[in-house]
């Protein structure tokens, strides 16, 4: 009986198993060194150990790997979010500086969702949470309805249409 030959392919699997998220590891190492304000060998070694261990230990917490389908849509969405966040900041500042000039009461809106990708839902949650005046309140168990709290709610139907057109549609282009 002959022994089996050793595989000759140079598969990246051992590296991928040791470093499942190389960019995250680099970011963690950089953050460690920055927070400690030191480039000493001890901090570099400890930071490297943490940068390798944390992604390995938290692998089960990360959503599915991301595959961006349309990079141009990412840029368009980013510009939309910046513009909407700026506009919302100004509206919230108006409410804080002149509370008596509130135009509409706060309210909750149920937004039916077509997007199902967990990464897209996570990005939608971030967009809603960084936009002043709105807060992600609840996602239904089947991920089909988002309950959104709005600081000043004029017309629920218009808000639903805006969220679907401005955020959900581009996220579906990017992730699905």
Secondary structure, DSSP 8 states (H G I E B T S, - for coil): -----------THHHHHH-S-HHHHHHHHHHHHHHHT---HHHHHHHHHHHHHHHHHTGGGS-S----S-HHHHHHHHHHHHHHHHHHHHHHHHHHH-GGG--S--EEEEEE-----HHHHHHHHHHHHHSTTEEEEEE-TTS-EEEEEESS-S-HHHHHHHHIIIIIHHHHHHH-
